[in-house]
C-alpha cells in the first residue's frame, strides 16, 4: 500500500518496512515530529520471522494524513486486508479512548503475543520518516 501511494507521488521504492526505515536512516529522513505525507513505522505487529516470539521490529508502516489539535496522528494503512484509518497519540500511547474520541487504534492482533501485551499504535510506534524525494 505504501509503495503504491509513493508511486502515485512519483517516488519509486521497493522492499518492506525494514528496508524503507533503513533507507530513511541512511538518507537522513528520520523525523522527530510527524507531518502529513510522512511514513510512520511500527514494531511487533506480527511474527515476521515465524519463530513464535514477539521480537520482530519494523513490521508495519503507515502514511500520515493529518495531525489533530490534541496531537493524535491520523494515518492510512493496510490492516485486516483492507485500507483503513489508523490513529495514534504519542502523549498517551497506552490509552485507547478519551471519551468518544479514539486516541490509539489497535494495531496488533490479540492472538499474537501475550493477551496483556501492548497492542495499541502508540505502544508499538518505532519512528517517523519523511518520504523519499521523487
N, C-alpha and C positions, 0 to 999 in steps of 0.2 A: 504494500500500500504506500509506504513512504517513498520507495523508488519511483512509483507511478506519479505521485504528487510532485516530486522534484523534477521528474521528466517533463511534466507539463510546464514547469518554470524554466525549462531549457537546461537543466542540470542532469547529466548522466552519471549515475552511481550504480554500483553493484555490491553485492555482499549482504551481510546481515548486521544486526545491531552492534556486534563486537567490532566488525571491520569499520562500520560507519563512525563509531566512537574513536577507534584508533586513528583513523584518518583525521578526524576533528582535532585530536590532541596534536598530531604531527604538524598540522597546518595552523595551529593557534586559534582554532574556532570555538574552543570550550568557553562557556559564558557563565557568570555567576547569577545573573538575573535573566528571566525569560522575556522574550519579545515575540509577537506574532510572526510565524514562519520558522521559528526555531525548532529544533529537534529536542525531545525530552527522552532520556534513557532510563531504563528500569532494570533492577536485578531480581533474581529469584522468582520469576513469574511462571516458569515451568522447568521441568527436568531436561534441559538441553542435551546433557551428556548421558542420559538414561542410566544413571548409577543409583537411583533411588534415594538420593540425598538432596536437600535444599542447599545447593552450593554453587549454583550457576549464576555468574554475574553477566550483566549486559544481555539480557534475554528478550527485551522488548523495547520498541521505540514508537513514539507518537509525534505528531506535528502540532505545535502550539497555534491556536487560532485567536485567543484573546486572553486578557488578564482582567479579572473583575476587581472592583474597588476594594474588596476585602482581601485581595491577594490570591484568590483562587485562580489557578491556571486552568484554562479550558483548552482541551486538545481534541484531535480526532485520532483514532487508531483502529486497528483491526483486532476485534475481540469476539470470541464465540462465533467465528466465521462470518462476521459482518463488520462493516464500517460503522463506528459509533463514537459518540462523545465520551470523553474521559475528563474527570475533574480532579484537581489536586491542590491542596492548600498546605504549603510547607511550614507555615507558622503553627499549624495544628495537625501534624501528619497522622496522628492516631485517632482523630475524630472523624467519624463518618458524616454526621449531620449537625447543623446548628439550626434547630427548629425545623422548618420545612426546606431549608437550603442544604443541598449536598455540598460538603467541603471536599471529601475524598471518596472516589468511587472504589469499589472492589476491583482489584487487578489480578490477584492470584486466586485460583480455584481452591475451595476448601478441601478438595480431595488431594491436593499437593502439599505435603509437609504437615506439621502438627496443626491440629484444629485451632489451637490458641496462638498460632504464629502470625506474623504480620501478613496482612492481605490487602491493605489499602494502598492506593497510589503513592501517598506521601511517605509511607513507611518503606516502600520499595524503590524510591527515587534514587537514581545514580548521578545524573547531571544533565545540564543543558548544553547544547552546541548550536552555533549558527550553521545554517546550511552551506554547502559549498557554493562557490560562485559559478555562474554559467560560463 
